[in-house]
Amino acid sequence: MMQLIRRLNQVTEPLITATGIVYKNSDNAIVRIDNNLSVTESAPDAAPFVLAAMVNGEVITRTKDKIIAWDTNSNVRNEYPFNYTGSLQIKLLYDDHMIIRNKTAAGWKLSKYNFRSSNIIWEADGTYAHLFSRNGDQLVTTHTEKKDVLTCFSETNGSLLWEVNINELGLPAGSYEIIARPQFAGGRIYVGVTGGQSDYLLCLHAANGQLHWQLKGAGMRFQVMEQAILCFVNTEIWQINAGDGTRLHSADLSAHIKSAGIDPYANVIFRDNKMYLAGILDTIISEWNIQTGELLWHYRIHDTDKTGRRGVMIPAAEDVFYVFDNRMYVLDSEQTLHVFEKG
């Protein structure tokens, strides 16, 4: 059973990991809350900054002209020059590297940047780059305008490895768009697409982007796990064979959803043979057994008269709902962060 242990107000664009929470408060200071709920706060910064990531025990922030790495345990701040100008987006941050999309006089560029050495390792065309996934030497990105295209770059040198238009893969007649960040696993890429009336889960070969299999209905809410792909389809949990796309098992939740008054329009996370839903319109958090479809626990964050499309919601986004070993974090549309813990 989960229980609500803390509500934090005015939490703007937090970085949430298994080791704790980091966010910027209204005083332009960084607040870090660890798993013991101990609070560490930096001194307010005179210059505007953006929280970029929390990696390897450091909070990485960006100002107009520098990158700052703050070790919250030792309280050591290291500053590195940052020479990019113009419109800038940090698309991915890992180790000492950033994948950056920035606007230049020649148009949008994509680059791999080592922020500790202030070194641009490579540059490529970044006109349409949007949502990134990384797997070793591969960077796969969706597009801002060409929503039916997937592009794969070399992480090492930025060269174009392949590009594929999903509407040229032999799907049933219609026009399809990619709807979420692709997921890598075992030399394959899994992509959810929608054509308005029909949704598909696609499995592509990571080496060349060729279609391996397709499955109707499963593309909207899925997660690639070690043994199988788990999908929430209407009111059912599907377990899919990652190798050939066949359905291994399904569990029907409809009776429990109806009796508990739960809206299945929700953010979805799978962890440890459980499925967790964060209801977008009803703000009901629930936990389900993926084998039996049994409702294990549910909790309504806001009363019914306060929720809905004109009230408080849980945004349909990938950065508002997190589940770790013993903690759950839910960020609502009023920027209140609700922290749950297993009893």
N, C-alpha and C positions, 0 to 999 in steps of 0.2 A: 504494500500500500504506500502511496505517496501522500505527503502532507505538505501544505503550504507553510514555509518557514520564514519567508521574508518578502516584502514588497518594497521596491526601490522606485522612487518617483523621478521623473525628468531624466531618464537614462537615454541619451541621444546616441544613436548609431554605435552601440556597444560592440566590443570584440569579446566573444565568449568562447572559451576553450575548457578543456577538462581540468585545467589548473586554476580557473577563476575568470573574473570579469574585469574588463577595463573599459572606461568611457571618459568622455570629456564633459566636465560640468559647466554651469553657466558662468563661472569665474575664470574660464579658460585654463583650468588645471586638470590634470589627469588623476582619475580616481581608480584605484585597483582594489578589488575585493577578492581575497583568496578563498580556498575551500573551507577554511575555518570561519569565514565571514569577517575576517580582520580587514580593516580598511587602511590603505596607504594612499596618501594624497601628495602629489607634487605641488611645488609652489606655482601660483598662477603665472602663465607665460605672457609677456607683453605682446609678442608677435602672434598673429593667427597661425594655427597649425591644423593638420589633418592627421587623425589616427590611421596609420597604414596597416599595422599588423601587430600580433603578439606572438613571437616565435623564440624558442630556445631560452625562455626566461627573460626576454627583453621586450619592451614595448617600443615599437618603431613608429616615429612620427615624422611628418614632413612639413617644413615651412617653405617659404618662397625660395630660399637660397641654401637650405641645408637639410640633411637627414639626421635625426637624433635617435640614438639607441639608448634607452633607459633601462638599466638592470634594476628591477624593483626590489630585489633581495639585498644587494649591496649598496643601492642608491647611487650607483655610478652612471653618469651620463657621458656618452661619447658622441661628438658631433662631426659630421662629414659634409664637405661642400657638395652642393647640389646645383648643377648648372643648367638645368632645363628651363625653358621659358614658354610662355603661351599656355593654351589649354592643355591640361595634362591629366591622365588617368593612370593610376597604378593598377594594372589588371591582375597581377599575381606577384606574390612575394614569398620566397623560399630561400633558406640558407642566407647567403649574402647577396642574393640576386633579386632583381625586380624585372618584370615584364611591363614595359611602359608604352602607352599609346599617347602620343602628343601631336599637336597641330603645329605645323611649320608653314613657311611661305610656299613650300612645294606640296602641301597637303598633309594628311595624317600619316605619321610614321609609327612603326612598331620597333621597339628595341629591347635588347637584354642589357641590363645595367648592373654592375657591381657597385653597390653604394658605399662599401668600405674603402675601395680603391678609387672611387669616382671615375670609373672606366666604362665606356660604352663598348660592349663586346661585339654586338652586331646591330644593324638596322635593316628593316624590311618595310614593305608597303603595309600600312595599317588602316587603310581607308574604311574598311567595314568591320574590323575586329571587335568582338563584343564579349561573349562569355568564354573563358578559357578553362581547359582541363589539361593537366600535365601527367605524363607517364614516362619517366626516364628521358630518352632523347626526343620525345615527341610533345609538341604543343598543338592541341586541337582547339579551334575557335569557331563559334557561331558568328553571324553577321548582324549588324544593326539594321541594314536595309534589305540585303539579300537573305531573307529569313529561311530560304530553302537550301542554303549552301553551307557546307562544312569544309573548313580548310585546315590542313595539317602542316605545321612548320617543324623544321629541325630545331630542337632546343639548343644544340651546340653552336650552330652557325647561322640560323635564321633562314635557311634555304627552304623553298616551297617543296614539300614532299608529295602532296597530292591535294586535290580539291574535288569535291563531289556535290552534285545537285541532287537532292533526294527525290525530286520529281522526275528524274531520269533513271530511277532504280527499278522500274516496273511495278510500282504500287498500283492498286486499282484506280480507275479514272478519277481525277480530282486534282486540286492544287493543295499541296501540303507545306506546312511550316514547322520548323524545329521549335519546341516549346520550353526547353530547359537546358541546363548545362549537361553536355555529354558525360558519360561515366566510362572509365577504362576498367578492364579486368581481363587478365589472361590472354593478352594479344588481340583483344577485341574491344570495340567501342559500342556502347549501347546508347541509343538516341530515341527520345520520344518525339513523335510528330503528330500533328492534327490537320485534318482537312475540313474542319467545320463540323461535319456529321460523323466522321470516323476518325479514330485515333489508332496509331500503330506504335509498337515498340520495334525498333530496327536493331539488328546486330550487324555491325560492319567489321571487316578485317582491318585492324589497325595499320597494317603494312601498306595497304593501297586504297582503303575506303570502299572496297567492293562489298555488296550486300551478301551476308551469310544467311540470314533468315529474317522473317517479319512475323509479327503476331498482332492481330487486330484486337483493339480494346484496351491494351495494356500500357499505352505510352504516356498517359497523363501523370500517374504517380507510381513510381517504381524505384527500387534501390537494389544495386548489385551487391550480393553477399558472397561469402566464400563458397557455399554449397549450391546456391540457386539465386535466381532473381525473384524478389518479392514485389508484388504489385497490389495496389488497392484499386479495384475496378467496380464502380458503382457501390454495392454493399458487400463485396466479396474480397477475400484475400487469396490471391493466386500465387502459387510457387511454380516458377518456370525453370526448366532445364536450360542452363546457359549455353550448352553446346548446340542444341537444335531447336530451341524455342517451344518445345512441347510442354503442356501443362502437367505438372507432377501431382498437384494437390490443390484443392480449393476449399475454402471455409466460408459459409454464408453467415453474415452478421445481421441480416435484415431484421430478424425477430428482436434481437437485443437492442438494435438501433431504434426501432419503433417504440419498444416498451420504455426505454430510457429517455425518449424525446431528443435524440441526438441528430444533428444535421451532419450528414456525411461529407459535406463540402468543407474540407479541412486540409491543413498541412499534415504531412505524414512522415513519420520516422520509424524504421524497423531497427530493433536492437534485441539481441539475446532471446530469440524466439517470441518476441512481443512486437506488437504494432502500437504506436502512439499517435493519436490524432489531436490536433489543436484546432478546434472548430473556428472557422473564419467569421461566420456571422453570429453564432450562438455562444462563442468563447467557452465551450465545454471541452475540457481536456479529458482524454480517456485512454485506457490501456487495455489491450486485447491479446488473447492467446491466438497465435497465428495458425495453430493446428486445428483447434476446435471452434474458433470464432467466438469464444466466451468473453463477455465483458468482465474484466477483472477489477476495474476501478474507474470512476469518473468524478469530475469536479467542475462546477460552473464558476468561472471567475467573476462574471458580472451578471446581475439580475436581468431577466428577460426584457424589462421595460427600458433598459439602458443600452441594449445591443441592437444589431441589425445594420442595414446599409447606411442609415443616417445616425447611428449611434457608435458605441465602442466596438471595434472589431479586432481580430488578430490578422494582420495583413497577410495576404497570400504571397509569401516571399521566403527565400531560403535562409535568411539571416535573422529570423524572429523566433525560432523554435529549435531547441537543442536538448538532447538526451545523452547523458553520460552514465557511468556506472551507478551512481546513487543520487544523481541530481538531474533536475529538469528545469529549463529556463524558458519562459514564455514572455515575449515583448508585445504589448498590445498597442493599439493605434494612438493611445494617449501617452505613449512613451513610459508606461509603467512596466517594470520588469518584475515578473512573478517567479519566485524561486521555490521549487518543490524538492523534497528530499524523501527517499525511501525510509519508512519507519522501521 
